[in-house]
Amino acid sequence: MAKIQMQTPIVEMDGDEMTRILWKMIKDHLLLPFLDLNTKYYDLGLENRNETKDQVTIDSAEATKKYKVAVKCATITPNAARMKEYDLKEMWKSPNGTIRAILDGTVFRAPIVVKGIEPCVKNWKKPITIARHAYGDVYKGTEMKIPGRGKAELVYTAEDGSEKRELIHTFDSPGIIQGMHNLNGSIASFARSCFHYALDTKQDLWFATKDTISKKYDHTFKDIFQEIFDAEFKDQFEQAGITYFYTLIDDAVARVMKSEGGYIWACKNYDGDVMSDMISSAFGSLAMMTSVLVSPDGYYEYEAAHGTVQRHYYKHLKGEETSTNSVATIFAWSGALRKRGELDGNKELQDFADRLEQATIDTIEAGEMTKDLALITTIPDPVVLNSEDFIKAIAKRLTE
């Protein structure tokens, strides 16, 4: 059988530890036998990031701007222990953060739903996609411990030297303060990415903040979303038969728990961080969670929502067998291949991406799975496969 051709390359970002091992297995068993795989390869493994002083991360993001579609393996964000383990020149920043900043993107995370891995919330029937605004708020906050009596203020000094001041608190005992910020332009990019992705996937879009309490900070998010929706997307949403819905974050949580799913839930940075983990855990497993970075300029970067599976990697180095779940990484590849096919008008490539995902789901629903899923499945007598045998089982169904 002739291999499926690709007109335009995908940017391929290799990664670290056990997911790097899985990356090669996926290519060897699930991609290369069926595709004339066309990628622009960038090694984002920590050793190469260190060797290139992280220039490789910047280069991969710039390449994504050129080719519009990327697929990324999980990578290490180093801490002090990793500095010593890898003999790093410096504590390099998160590759995901660097790529997000360059592409001005929003992260969309959604669970992969299969029969036999049942959500904790029984009425959830469809995936709930979390859209997280990955800029600002507490993640770029400035904090201070207040030693005792005194006055704390917010001060803005304009270019002309004029000042605006707001009292934070008059302290009569020790305490703490935190200053955080956001940018109107970043919020607008977040909004447009959410509206575009909702249209792309034909799903309703929810957005939630706490504007009743945060009458300037959160209210600005609400206002920008509404202004952009009314001016640019309202008619398109009506034509697509989908809706945009705003509510308070506490009301959104209550509604989510009673819903059946099947929509995008846009959240500010901290809310998205928390809720994406809640959604992934409640649906079954973080290893069954897709993640795609979407830029308002039309760039897409697909990856798994989990990390590098460090514990399994150390077992692998000792020659011990592992049973590592590769589903989210497989779906990163299928998502990128489908988007490449859509942009190029390559129906054969789109169909292959669909078949790859269906073969993966069929393997699990037939009772063949990795250990993490076997521990939570309702399928009787599941067969626990090691890392490579699970991928080979998918390849067998894909061939058939």
Secondary structure by P-SEA (a helix, b strand, c coil): ccccccccccbbbbbbcaaaaaaaaaaacccccccccccccccccaaaaaaacaaaaaaaaaaaaaccbbbbcccccccaaaaaaaccccccccaaaaaaaaacbbbbbbbbcccccccccccccbbbbbbbccccccccbbbbbbccbbbbbbbbbcccccbbbbbcccccccbbbbbbbccaaaaaaaaaaaaaaaaaabbbbbbbccccccccaaaaaaaaaaaaaacccaaaaaaaccbbbbbcaaaaaaaaaaccccbbbbbcaaaaaaaaaaaaaaacccccbbbbbbbccbbbbbbbccccaaaaaaaaaacccccccaaaaaaaaaaaaaaaaaaaccaaaaaaaaaaaaaaaaaaaaccccccccccccccbbbbbcaaaaaaaaaaaaac
